[in-house]
Amino acid sequence: MSRRLFLPVVLFLLLAVMVFAQVRDTTAGATLWVFVVVGVATGTVLLFAARFETCGMHARVLAIVALLGTLSALLRVPFVAAPNLQPSTYLVICSGYVFGPVAGFAVGALTAVVSNFFLGHGPWTLFQMLAWGLAGASAVALRRITLRRRWLILTGIAWGMLFGIIMNLWTWIGFVYPLTARTFIVTWMASLPFDVMHAAGNALFLGLLGVRTIRILERYHGRFQWIRQHDEGATDVASDAETPEA
């Protein structure tokens, strides 16, 4: 295994073990569901982690990704008293739109990891990483259409509901018996008010700040691209100057 992949692999396998440790009194069929759900979640996060490690992202972009992930996490903490009303998802979506799916997933995953140092880690961290990560990765699809406030609002509403569904998978496999489609629907309906609050918060933040935030991030991203091309051009010129004439 590559040294660059060793740390993310160990981290996410530990998260998977934490999820398994929380499962109690499961039948053979229920255990299969647990392996399927946790396996898919862990595999998806590992896939993006491996892609992030090997994509050759510029150091300046890495720095802004780390900054955005930390900022998103810290913005979550003051809003913890308001159930699911938080600006984190809005910033993750904007980051994915500007910097692409891999960077967007990284910002979302960092949001869960860093914020839970303040709010409490547990098996749910894996599913929060998955939900916020996919929200950031999918935001790049908005580039195919003209950027409008209404599309950002609709995206925020959709991810408010999808985030709840993904998190309900953890509640379902960890605390519900038996594991059937009916019990999952009941679990989801119980969390529906919180999901609606999350969707409303996303719509609010993206409606008020989404377009402006994207424009600001695009400006910084454009500067990074210019600096990278300038540095590469200077390296090429230096190489040509050092090459002796035949």
N, C-alpha and C positions, 0 to 999 in steps of 0.2 A: 504494500500500500504506500502511496506517495505521502511524504511527510506533510505536504500541504493539505491533504485530505484527512490526516489522522485525527486532528482535533475536532472538526465538525462531525466526523463519524462517531467518535466516542461520545460527544455531547448529545447527539440525537438518540443514540442507542440508550444512554442513561435516561433520557426523557421517556423513551418507550418502556423501559423497565419500571419507571415510576408509575406509568399508567397501568401496567399489568398488576403492580402491587396493590392497586386500589380496588381491583375487581374481586368481589366476594360471592360465594354461593352460586356459581355459574354451572349450568349443565354443559354437556358436550356441544350441543348446538350453539349455546350462548358463547362458549369459549371460542368457537370458530368465528363468530361475528367480531369478537374482540380482536382476534388476530387480523382479520380482514381490515377493520377500521383503523387500528393502530398501524398496521403494516403499510397501508396506503398513505396515511398521514406522514409517517416517518420516511417512507420512500420518496414522497414528493419534496419534503424539506431537504433531504439528502441530495436529491437531484439538483435542486437550485443551489445548494451549498457547493456542490462539486463544480457546477457551471460558473459560479461566482469566483471560485478559486482559480479556474483555468481560463477565464475570459480575457485576461491581460488588460484589465481596466487601468486607466491612467491614475497616477497617485493623487492628483488633484481631485479627480472624480471620486476616488475612494474616500478622500477626506470629507467631501461634501455629503456623501452617502452616510458616513458615520455620524456626521453632525446632524443630518436630518433625522436619522434613526433615534439619536439621543434626544433631540428636541421634541420629536413626536412622543417619546416615552415620558418626558418631563411634563408635557402638556396634558397628559392623561391623569397625572397625580392630583392636581387641584380640583378636577371635576369628578373625583371618585364618589363624592357625596350625592351627586346627581346620577341616578341609575342609567348607565349607557349613554349619557349625554357627554360627548368628548370630541375634541378636535383631532384626535390621532388619525382616524380613518381618512379624514379630508386631506391631511398632509401626506399620508402614504399614497393616496391616489394621485395627487399632484406630482409627487416624486417619480412614480412609475410612468406617468405621462411624459415627463421631460427626459428622464435618464434611461428609460427602457425597462423591460420586464425583469431582468436579473437584478439590476439596482433597486427597482421597485420592491421586489420580493425581499431583498436584504434590508431595506428600510422598514418594511412591515415586520420582519422577524426580529430585528433589533428593538422595535417598539415593545414587543411582548417581553423579550428577555430583560431589557433594562428596566422597564416600568415595574416588572414583578420583583425586582430587588427591593422596591419600596412597598409594593402591595402584597407580596407573598408568592413564592414559586410553588409549583405543584404539577401534577399531571396535565392540568389544563393549559400549561404554558405551551406544550407542543401544538395543541389545536389553535391557540391564539396566534402562534407563529405561522401556522398554515393559513388561517383565515386572513390575517392582515397581509401576509406575503402574497397570497393570490389576489387580494384587492389591488396591491401595488403592481403586480405583474400584468393583470388584465387591463389596467388603465391605458396601456399603450395602444389598445384597439381604438381609443378615441381619436388617435391621430388620423385615422382614415376619413374622418368627417371634420367639417369646419368647427372650430372650437366655439361653443356657445354655452352660456350659463345653464340653459335648460338641460343640455346633455350631461353636464356635470352633476346637476341636481338629481336627474334620473339614475345616474351611476351610483351616487351616494345612497339613494333610497334602496336600490337593488342590493348593494353591498351591506346595508344595514340589516336586511332580511337574510341574506346569504351567510353573513357572519354568525347570526343567531343559529341558523341551521347547522353550521359546522360545529359550533360550540355545543349544541344539543347532542351531537354524536358522543361527545365525552360524557355528558350527563347520562345518556341512554345506556352506554356500555358499562358505566361505573356504578349506577345506582338503581337501574330499572330492571325488573324481572317480571315476565319473560321478555326476551328481546324479539319483538315482532313489529311489523309495520304499524299495527294499531297503537302499541305502546310508544313508538317513536312519534307518531302524530300527536298523541296526548301530551308527550313531553314538550313537543314544539309549541302546541297551543298554550301550555302553561307559561312559556317564555315570551309569547307574542307581544304583550304590552311592552316588555323591555326591548324587543327587536324593533317595534314601532318607534320607541323613543330614540334608539340608535339611528334609525333611518331618518327621523326628523332632524336630529342633530347634524347628521351628514349633509342633509339638504340645506340646512341653515348655514353651516360653515362654507360649503362649496358654493352656495348661491351668493354669499357676501364676499368671500375671499378667494374662491377657487381660481377665477380667471387672472386676478392680480398676482396670486402666488405663482401660477404657472408662468406668467410673463417674467417675473423676477428670476425664477429658476432657469428659464430659457436664456436670459441674458447672461447669467453666470456660466451656464453650460456652453454658450457660444464663445465666451472668453477662454474657457478651458480648451475648446477645440482649436481656437486660433493659436493659443500658446503651444499646444502639442504640435500643430503643423509647422509653426515657426521653429520650434526646437529641432524637429526632424529635418527641416530644410537646412538649418545651420549645421547639423551633423553631416549632411550630404555634402555641403560646400567644403567643410573641413576635410572630409575624406578625399574629395577631388583634389584639394590643394596639397595633400600629403602624398598623392600618387605621383611617382616620378614619371617624367615623360620618356617615351620609348626612344 
